């Protein structure tokens, strides 16, 4: 099946007018959300004393015209895409598609942003480029999941490279032939993003968003220069290419089913808290309980969390210590439950080193037991059910269950809710007035608008 060329033709030809109004607005929401996330991650790194990205850029990023948000650094589009993509993944607060198990925005939005800053690109150009990136990414992932995940690969970094290449190619004005070449190249140079570096607490984890953005943009530049590569589905007799070697055997029909008719971008979910999506429902339940009554940590005998298998295996058995970092913490159900009970909130402040050094938190987390409910596993990924039972010393207990989680496709956030999140992330680093102007700028973007005013708001004091 000729998958790569058909996806390339789709992406190269997609226009603003082709997109349903609700899909265009979903793009606006993801764009605003991503900018806030990047700014919030830069602020978090500074407050946490983490200079890894800054030090790397000081040594490796030459001067240029593209902005690293939150740092005031202007460098080449490739390096800015890398840095902003890394920021997208730093707090695990990015948008997701749980059916395809990846974060398209981590590579697509940084790529779109640097090209829109350095080229005369309008909103009418940007929207189809972003949506094309999301759609191509999702369709490729649907072909390889769940085997890709269970083999240990992380689709944000692997096929996220194809997503960024798609967005870049669309913004660089590629025809179908060039777009197909960019996709083929992206399948050749994509990072081997893996689950151990995602879930074992290594601080390199967010880099896979940056690598996907940079490699995807690089793929487009290579195609523009004349490089060519074979298709993502490979060629006979061996088919030694990304879709086959990174899966248990791809379902190629899923990449093309409903092309130009079914918009998988509608399945994008957002995160109200800076934690893994597997954990969002559990924390929503905790916060709902705390809104009704305050619970002191020393009242808690145990917390029983029941949820679906992937949530249990990836985040339910991870117990933290005072030596854990924020990567450990925001992908740990026990820690997130404990700190939310203790602090009454789940924000980036709950992930700072100073907070992680409190031994009482980890002792409370040790009282959190997470187990699978097979019925919930069957409901996933259409729903992400979770149940909690907080057992208090004595005979008291509090029980809650949720199926349709906050900001999932079943309960999409409003513009006002995403704006509130944007302020939470961006205010500490650019101030509330500039954050408000940025929100207004994104809200007012029309077909002929450029991003000049928005970029100035984000970068100029």
Number of C-alpha atoms within 10 A of each C-alpha: 10 13 18 24 20 16 24 26 17 20 28 26 17 18 18 17 11 12 17 11 11 11 17 19 15 17 23 20 20 22 21 21 26 25 24 29 30 29 25 30 27 29 20 22 18 15 12 15 10 14 12 12 17 17 11 11 18 11 8 11 19 12 11 15 14 21 25 27 25 22 16 11 20 18 21 18 25 24 25 29 35 28 31 34 30 29 32 34 25 27 26 25 27 29 25 24 23 20 18 26 20 24 28 36 31 36 38 35 31 34 35 27 22 24 23 22 19 15 12 12 19 18 19 18 23 27 26 26 32 30 28 30 31 29 26 30 29 29 22 29 30 20 22 26 21 16 16 26 19 13 14 16 21 24 31 31 29 29 34 39 36 37 37 40 38 37 33 32 32 29 25 19 15 23 15 20 14 25 32 32 29 35 32 29 27 33 28 19 17 23 22 17 23 20 17 13 17 22 17 14 19 15 16 14 21 23 23 31 34 30 29 37 41 28 30 35 34 22 32 32 18 17 25 18 10 11 15 18 16 18 25 26 22 22 12 7 6 9 15 16 17 23 24 20 16 22 20 15 14 23 16 19 13 17 23 20 11 11 16 13 10 11 18 20 23 15 19 24 24 24 22 23 21 25 26 23 28 23 26 24 24 25 26 22 21 22 19 11 18 15 10 8 9 12 15 12 17 11 13 20 16 19 24 16 25 23 29 26 20 15 26 22 13 18 24 26 16 21 19 23 19 15 11 17 18 24 24 22 25 28 27 26 30 30 29 28 25 25 25 19 24 19 14 17 18 23 20 20 16 21 25 18 18 11 14 23 15 13 14 17 25 21 16 22 25 18 16 26 18 23 16 18 17 13 12 19 17 14 13 19 16 15 20 25 25 27 20 23 18 21 17 18 12 9 6 11 14 11 15 15 17 17 17 16 24 20 20 25 19 14 12 18 18 11 16 10 13 22 21 15 20 24 22 17 25 27 19 14 20 22 12 15 11 21 23 18 15 26 23 13 18 18 14 11 16 11 14 10 17 20 20 15 13 19 17 13 19 21 17 10 8
